Amino acid sequence: MIKSLFNGTVPASACIPASIPYPSLFGAEFVSLEASHVANFSSNVPIGVYANHGAVEVDNVSYCNVTVSYTHPGRNDHVNVQVWLPTDTWNGRLQAIGGAGWQAGLHQAGIMAMGAAVGDGYATVSTDAGLGSHVNATAWALLSEGNVNQDLLLNLASTSINDASVIAKSVITSFYGQAPKYSYFTGCSQGGRQGMLLAQRYPEAYDGIAASAPGINWPQVFSGGLWGTFLMDKLGEYPPACEINAITDAALEACDGNDGVIDGVITDPNSCDFKAATVVGTMVNCTELGSQRPVSSAAATIVQGVWDGAKYEDGRPIWFGVSKGGALTGSMTDQALIPTSCSKNGTCTRDIYPLGEQWVTLFGMKKQNGTTANLSQEKYERLAQSLVQEYRSFLGTDDPDLSAFQKRGGKLISYHGTTDSIIPVNGTLHYYDSVAAQIPDVHDFYRVFVAPGVNHCFGGNGAYPDTTFDALRSWVEEGIAVDTLPATSVGITPEIKRTLCPYPKKQVFGGAQNSTTVEDSVCA
């Protein structure tokens, strides 16, 4: 139970625009402010939707929905922010909800997460950054062929994220007659990147930030994510998923026991020296083709390349590869780095990796109908370089100087799954090392927890830390440092319980080979 820091209730009659003046926001011009009371709101928010939390059952909650619209004069934008204010059960805190993919926050999952937050007693806020409800960037990225909409990109990247905190705190103070005692931000992926951006650039915005699987180093991550499709084009070979899966399954089988426990998880992927080439020639069942076939050398080359990461022709890394132990296939899904489609006659063709495809064609080529198919090595390298040069200041979010956030007493927590195929975990660890190089006592305010076997934000064979946000709140309000994160698998039989460790510590097992319990692991 969360201790309430607000005594009393607010009548539904107070949920009117006349009770809530426009906030003061430098550089903004307000267009409208609407308020509507929502009574007896109920919702089932499944695990994985409410970032850094578990599942939440919201039962008969009443709240005031304040929607604020504004523009940045001269930038031709129209930004919408929603602030939800519990009328019966406010706990005296603000919890902001981050975005996902190309959306800043007011997306389907984000709105569900806002419902969970008010159900937990928080006032909550999220923004659309002026992008509307569009899932993809194709609707807004270009003003015209060759001209990127840098104003909306800047909104997504940074401006609107801080704006939302200013607006929310003003609305909360007007509605309740007091400011929030503590303010928090929670997010994963794009939301994780937003959280890191807030700590780096707007250190006064939030007391605590949960920023998991953060999409920092955005230009390198999504250019590097195209390496699998680039290698397929380069070789002129498009292996069916069965071949790719045979290799990734073999890697998991070979390295699962490196930690002494057989649990479907490679605890430390860096300890796995398995080579994809060892599977070449192995016969596998291909249900998509209705036949058996041997694993090809092309499939092994492509998988090994994705594991090793995108590289320049001289061998220098463009970005980190993904860890062994996770899936790399699927058709037209965000997490498929080696996407193909096959017909029953045995012919396979290349699909796309949507996030990388949009990133390179819209923001690199600056073409609405561009394609990354059949790029030369030189063209691929030039695009990767130019995207970093042009957009690092927008979306890189890689500034290691967190000293201002540290000095104001902020706390920052993150977990990152090792089988995340969208954002490689080693990028997050590299960033932490960069911060530690500048701030030796970084552990006092910023901790990263590696989640073995967890996919992007959620899912996979590993154990998910569904109390991450609770641990952050205790760290901020009670000074209880987060030494470990309890984690439990979801949808896996038997259920696995683990203790996640703060980097650079790792899980070490001393129990039975088929251990499923927390007690058999320690951090060392």
Secondary structure, DSSP 4 states (H G I P E B T S, - for coil): -PPP---S---GGG-SGGGSPPP--TT-EEEEEEEEEEEEEEEEE-TTTSTTS--EEEEEEEEEEEEEEEE-TTS---EEEEEEEESS---SEEEEE--BTTB-S-SHHHHHHHHHHHHTT-EEEEE-TT-TT-SSGGGTSEEETTEE-HHHHHIIIIIHHHHHHHHHHHHHHHHHSS--SEEEEEEETHHHHHHHHHHHH-TTS-SEEEEES---SHHHHHHHTTHHHHHHHHHT----HHHHHHHHHHHHHHHGGGGS--SS--S-GGG----GGGGTT-EEEETTTTEEEEPPHHHHHHHHHHHH--B-TTS-BSS--PPTTS----SS-TT-SS-EEE-TTS-EEE---HHHHHIIIIIII--TT---TT--HHHHHHHHHHHHHHHIIIII------HHHHHTT-EEEEEEETT-SSS-HHHHHHHHHHHHHH-TTGGGTEEEEEETTB-SSS-BSSEE-TTHHHHHHHHHHH------EEEEESS-SS--EEEE-BTT--EEE-S-TT--SGGGEEE-
